[in-house]
């Protein structure tokens, strides 16, 4: 049966509407991307301008000084202690959280019965939505007192490593405690993203491995983990971003000091976000510029971390494509 003229006209109108919708969507997407880049550039310009004003009047080296006194005469401030504390606490958090998160995600997606997997997934989702101040209060009231025994044990049996050598007395308000607290905070985020990636593994891959006689662990090792590797990296970088920029929880738990020490069990230390939160209200104009300068360093570190993650994921995709 030949196509009638009204049918052809309706088909043309539908195609025209579809093309118009595609153009609108493409324009909105492109505009959103450009807007995001403009906002990021504006933030970078603002931070850089205010940071230059502060660093130009700093009487010491901004990157190596262990003191923070921008109100002094002359002003003295540096980020050595803050950079050390931020990186060390985030590394501790990642070392603890990533393996545990992968294990929980595998349990929910491939081991737990459906009746248990769904409630457990809801609980993990709920933990990801808990405000950071709640974690901070819990850490100060519960975690700090109960970690005193662990600190003594580490000092007694692992003190020879220097890192766990407790050289001064005091409660467990140290970078090690902050790292554990950050691990608990980023654990739900990494678990959620990793779980969703594991659930996207093609069932045919798993069924093919089972048909060849593979055990459940061999299926996970040969099919699930290779497929989800890029997702695990992305989830880990997302958690690392929160660990690097966490403010309130760290400010509540940590006893800040500008003494750089490799003894992780000693009270004291500091991070970029905690220092900004603690000193911003009482700082004068120049002091706030100094804090903004430290914020710029954290901004650059975060961009480098995310850029490295994207590079690793891109290399993985290229390698997978070449191998295929």
C-alpha positions in Angstrom: 0.0 0.0 0.0 1.5 3.4 -1.1 2.2 6.0 1.5 -0.4 8.8 1.4 0.4 12.4 1.3 -0.9 13.1 4.9 1.3 10.3 6.2 4.4 11.8 4.5 3.6 15.2 6.0 3.2 13.8 9.5 6.5 11.9 9.1 8.2 15.1 8.0 6.8 17.1 10.9 7.9 14.4 13.4 11.4 14.4 12.0 11.5 18.2 12.1 10.3 18.2 15.7 12.9 15.5 16.6 15.7 17.5 15.0 14.6 20.7 16.8 14.6 18.7 20.1 18.1 17.4 19.3 19.3 21.0 18.6 17.8 22.3 21.8 19.2 19.5 23.9 22.6 19.9 22.2 22.6 23.6 22.9 21.6 23.1 26.5 24.3 20.6 27.1 26.9 22.7 25.4 25.8 25.8 27.4 25.9 23.8 30.7 29.4 22.7 29.9 30.6 26.2 29.1 28.9 27.6 32.2 30.7 25.1 34.3 34.0 26.0 32.8 33.3 29.7 33.3 32.4 29.1 37.0 35.6 27.1 37.5 37.7 29.7 35.8 36.1 32.5 37.9 36.8 30.6 41.1 40.4 30.0 40.0 40.9 33.7 39.1 39.4 34.9 42.4 41.5 32.5 44.5 44.6 33.3 42.6 44.1 37.1 42.9 43.5 37.0 46.7 46.3 34.5 47.2 48.8 36.7 45.3 47.9 39.6 47.6 48.6 37.6 50.7 51.7 35.7 49.5 53.4 38.9 48.2 53.4 40.2 51.8 54.4 36.9 53.5 57.8 37.4 55.2 58.6 33.7 54.9 58.3 30.9 52.4 54.6 30.1 52.0 55.2 26.4 51.1 57.7 25.5 53.8 56.8 27.5 56.9 55.4 25.7 59.9 53.7 28.7 61.5 50.4 30.4 60.9 50.4 34.0 62.1 49.2 36.4 59.3 48.3 39.0 61.9 51.9 39.3 63.1 54.4 42.0 62.4 55.8 40.9 60.0 53.1 38.4 58.9 54.3 34.8 59.0 52.3 31.9 57.6 52.8 28.7 55.6 51.1 25.5 54.5 53.7 22.9 55.3 51.8 21.4 58.3 48.5 21.8 56.6 49.6 20.0 53.4 51.2 17.2 55.4 48.1 16.7 57.6 45.6 16.8 54.6 47.5 14.3 52.5 48.4 11.9 55.4 44.8 11.8 56.8 43.4 11.3 53.3 45.8 8.5 52.5 44.9 6.7 55.8 41.2 7.1 55.0 41.7 5.6 51.5 43.8 2.7 52.7 41.1 1.7 55.1 37.9 2.6 53.1 38.6 1.4 49.6 39.2 -2.3 50.4 36.3 -2.4 52.8 34.0 -0.6 50.3 34.8 -3.0 47.5 34.1 -5.9 49.9 30.7 -4.5 50.9 29.8 -3.7 47.3 30.6 -7.3 46.2 28.7 -8.7 49.1 25.6 -6.7 48.3 25.8 -7.3 44.5 26.9 -10.9 44.3 26.8 -12.7 47.6 23.9 -11.5 49.8 20.4 -12.8 49.4 17.9 -10.4 47.9 16.0 -10.0 51.1 19.3 -8.9 52.8 20.9 -7.0 49.9 18.1 -4.4 49.5 17.9 -3.3 53.2 21.7 -3.3 53.4 21.9 -1.1 50.3 19.3 1.3 51.8 21.4 1.5 55.0 24.5 2.4 53.0 22.6 5.0 51.1 21.4 6.5 54.3 24.9 6.7 55.8 26.1 8.6 52.7 23.5 11.3 53.4 24.4 11.8 57.1 25.8 15.4 57.6 29.5 15.7 58.4 28.9 17.5 61.7 27.1 14.4 62.9 30.1 12.2 62.1 32.3 14.8 63.8 30.3 14.8 67.1 30.2 11.0 67.1 33.9 10.9 66.5 34.6 13.4 69.4 32.3 11.7 71.9 32.7 8.1 71.0 35.6 7.4 68.7 38.3 9.5 70.4 37.9 7.9 73.9 37.8 4.4 72.5 40.8 4.8 70.3 43.1 5.4 73.3 43.5 1.7 73.8 44.3 1.1 70.1 46.9 3.9 70.2 48.6 2.3 73.2 48.6 -1.1 71.5 50.1 0.4 68.3 52.7 2.2 70.3 53.6 -0.9 72.3 53.9 -3.3 69.3 54.4 -1.1 66.3 56.3 1.8 67.9 59.5 0.6 66.2 58.1 1.8 62.9 58.5 5.5 64.1 55.1 6.2 62.5 53.2 4.6 65.4 55.7 5.7 68.0 53.7 7.8 70.5 56.2 10.3 71.8 53.8 12.5 73.8 50.8 11.9 76.1 47.3 13.1 75.3 43.9 11.9 74.0 43.6 10.4 70.5 42.9 13.7 68.8 45.5 13.1 66.1 45.8 12.5 62.4 45.4 8.8 62.8 42.0 9.3 64.4 41.1 11.8 61.7 42.0 9.2 59.0 39.8 6.6 60.6 36.9 9.0 60.9 37.3 10.1 57.2 37.4 6.4 56.2 34.0 5.9 57.9 32.6 9.0 56.2 33.7 8.2 52.6 33.0 4.5 52.9 29.3 4.8 51.9 30.1 7.0 48.9 32.7 4.6 47.5 30.4 1.6 48.3 27.4 3.1 46.5 29.2 3.9 43.3 31.1 0.6 43.2 28.0 -1.4 43.9 26.2 0.2 41.0 29.1 -0.5 38.7 29.3 -4.2 39.8 25.5 -4.5 39.0 26.2 -3.4 35.5 28.4 -6.3 34.7 26.9 -8.2 31.7 25.3 -11.3 32.9 26.5 -13.2 29.9 30.1 -12.7 31.1 29.3 -14.2 34.4 27.3 -17.1 33.0 30.0 -17.9 30.5 32.6 -18.1 33.3 30.2 -20.3 35.4 29.7 -22.5 32.3 33.4 -23.1 32.1 33.4 -24.3 35.7 34.6 -21.2 37.5 33.8 -20.7 41.2 31.9 -17.6 42.4 35.2 -16.0 43.4 36.8 -16.8 40.0 33.8 -15.2 38.3 34.3 -12.1 40.3 38.0 -12.1 39.7 37.8 -12.7 36.0 34.6 -10.9 35.1 33.4 -8.4 37.7 36.6 -6.8 38.9 38.1 -6.2 35.5 34.8 -4.7 34.2 34.4 -2.5 37.3 38.0 -1.3 37.5 37.4 2.2 36.0 34.3 2.5 38.2 36.3 1.6 41.3 38.9 4.3 40.4 36.1 6.9 39.9 34.4 6.0 43.2 37.7 6.1 45.0 38.5 9.5 43.6 35.1 10.8 44.6 35.7 9.6 48.2 39.2 11.1 48.1 37.8 14.4 47.1 35.5 14.4 50.1 38.4 13.4 52.4 40.6 16.2 51.1 38.0 18.8 51.6 36.2 17.6 54.8 35.9 20.5 57.2 33.5 20.2 60.2 34.2 16.6 61.2 38.0 17.2 61.2 37.6 20.5 63.1 35.6 18.8 65.8 38.0 15.8 66.3 41.5 17.2 65.7 43.5 19.2 68.2 45.2 21.6 65.8 48.8 22.6 66.1 51.5 23.8 63.7 54.0 21.1 64.6 55.0 18.8 61.8 55.6 15.3 63.2 55.8 11.9 61.6 54.3 10.4 64.8 50.7 9.9 63.7 49.6 9.0 67.3 50.7 12.3 68.8 48.0 14.9 69.3 48.0 17.8 66.9 48.4 18.4 63.2 46.1 20.3 60.8 44.4 20.2 57.4 43.5 22.9 54.9 39.8 22.8 55.4 40.0 22.5 59.2 42.3 25.5 59.4 40.1 27.7 57.2 37.0 26.8 59.3 38.7 27.4 62.6 40.4 30.8 61.7 38.1 32.4 59.1 35.7 34.3 61.5 38.5 35.8 63.7 40.8 36.7 60.8 41.2 40.2 59.5 41.2 41.1 55.8 44.8 40.1 55.3 44.3 36.9 57.3 41.4 35.9 55.1 43.5 36.4 52.1 46.1 34.1 53.6 43.4 31.5 54.3 42.2 31.9 50.7 45.8 31.2 49.5 45.7 27.9 51.4 42.3 27.2 49.8 43.9 27.8 46.4 46.5 25.1 47.2 43.7 22.7 48.2 41.8 23.6 45.0 44.9 22.8 42.9 45.4 19.5 44.7 41.8 18.5 44.1 42.1 19.3 40.4 45.3 17.3 40.1 43.7 14.3 41.8 40.7 14.3 39.6 42.9 14.9 36.5 45.0 11.9 37.4 41.9 9.8 37.9 40.6 10.7 34.5 44.0 10.0 32.9 44.1 6.6 34.6 40.6 5.7 33.4 41.4 6.9 29.9 44.5 4.7 29.8 42.5 1.8 31.0 39.9 2.3 28.2 42.6 2.6 25.6 44.3 -0.5 26.8 41.0 -2.5 26.9 40.2 -1.3 23.4 43.7 -2.3 22.1 43.4 -5.7 23.8 40.0 -6.3 22.3 
